[in-house]
Structure formats: structure tokens, C-alpha cells
């Protein structure tokens, strides 16, 4: 394995790990914000859990309108 391909592989591993860290941090931020909203409203907020694949492909209704 050449030094260049080792560097690329290392950079890819670092990027993948950073993506995982970012996902965990975003999930934490979401739940903290949800808890703050519930506290402000004084009641639970219903949360619909869907696979990310469904959320990611959801069309933007504003863009769909002529």
C-alpha cells in the first residue's frame, strides 16, 4: 500500500468517524430541544418516529406548488 492510498484510507476513516459523531450530537441536540419545548408548553409533544430513509425523501410541499 502506498503512502498516498494509506493517507486516503485514513482520511476516509476519520471522515466516517466524524460523521458518526455528528449524528450522535445532532440526535442529542434534537432530544434536548424537544425536552425544552415540552417544558415550555407544559405538556408532552407527540413524536412520530420514521426511518430516516422516509424522512430524507419526503418532498418539500412548497417546492411542489406551481
Beta strands, then each sheet from edge to edge (+ up, - down):
end
